[in-house]
Amino acid sequence: MATVITQQDIQNHVPFILKWSKNPGDDGAYNPGWKQQMESDRFLELIENRPSIMNDAVFHKMDALEEDISYMQVEVDLHSMDALSGDNKGAQIDDITTLPETVPAFSRSKLRARGMTAFTYTPKTFLLANIEKQSFLNHIEGILAERAGYSAEVISIYGKRKTTGATSNGLDHIDGFFAQLEAIKAAYDELTDPDTTVPMGYMPDVDPSKPLVPQFKLMITQFTKQKGNRSLAKIYVSATTEANLILEADERPTEKGDNLYFDNGQLTLWGVPIVHADVLDNPRNNYGEQVLMANPDSLIYGFLEEITSENDYILKKKAYLSTVDVFFDVLLLYNKDALAMKIPSE
């Protein structure tokens, strides 16, 4: 027989056990509209992937949907002015144009921002029943904006613009960094006598049957030969590749010049940080396992405006429409500052 706890018992601090029902009056059935004992006041969102390459890259504020990015490179060769000497008074000084001219090299690229959007409906009845009530709208709006950042990074890495057969997915409307490196590789392959100092775009595929470390060293060597900024460069890898590198380093004897080690918790090879990027764990557009070595200062994200979110009530749907919008494009500024490598599955 159950013991009845009276108000007098409570005032006298008589010990008792309190049992909570999941939903009083509803046979204990779960209902998210009821606050449970020690229950959080809001939903906890599961965030599995976060942007990392984007966090290292350069953000460029665009003033229009299309914007040219121009830069120049100047190589100066000094020449003797002996032929222009005025040692003999009254002698005619030769024209300076008889000497070779220094001609700056100009290059122009273009950012073309594409509008991207995502949306979700929240029924009015859900707001009445869920634990957050009306504040859920602000919550879901913030989540959409945050997760749009990771989605933009996915597009920036794996995007490949299609002229025919394109779907509405942003992956079909922007050439990501791998697509741009493929174009660099195609130009390199057309050279009749390729120079090792010319940006390659892509290294030869990794041989998964052989040790990874020597192949990563070749990648760093090529990056250095093509005058990439190695002091600022990072090597971005998937969780699988990072684990394989750690395992391989643990199994190999330490040798002179074999500098794969942890520096204050950061895995480095020849001083170049090896960074796990969530975006490389889930390849898109049939790219498969990839490695990206880059100076993040050359990875340009052009945004026409900041990621924006908003919501509105749709009467005929009896639901709130929450949306997130972003207008952006990406550009590899200097060809020499990025290099990729594919890792075929065994």
Sequence and secondary structure as in RCSB ss.txt:
>XXXX:A:sequence
MATVITQQDIQNHVPFILKWSKNPGDDGAYNPGWKQQMESDRFLELIENRPSIMNDAVFHKMDALEEDISYMQVE
VDLHSMDALSGDNKGAQIDDITTLPETVPAFSRSKLRARGMTAFTYTPKTFLLANIEKQSFLNHIEGILAERAGY
SAEVISIYGKRKTTGATSNGLDHIDGFFAQLEAIKAAYDELTDPDTTVPMGYMPDVDPSKPLVPQFKLMITQFTK
QKGNRSLAKIYVSATTEANLILEADERPTEKGDNLYFDNGQLTLWGVPIVHADVLDNPRNNYGEQVLMANPDSLI
YGFLEEITSENDYILKKKAYLSTVDVFFDVLLLYNKDALAMKIPSE
>XXXX:A:secstr
      HHHHHTT        SSTTTTT   TTS  TT  SS          HHHHSEEEE SSSEEEEEEEE  
      GGG   STT     GGGS     EEEEEEEE EEEEEEEEEEHHHHHHSTTGGGHHHHHHHHHHHHHHH
HHHHHHHH    SSS  SSGGGTS  HHHHHHHHHHHHHT SS  TTS  SB     TTS HHHHHHHHHHHHHH
TT  TTT EEEE HHHHHHHHHHHHHS   TT  EEEETTEEEETTEEEEE GGGGS  TT  SEEEEE GGGEE
EEESS  EEEEEEEGGGTEEEEEEEEEEEEEE  GGGEEEEE    
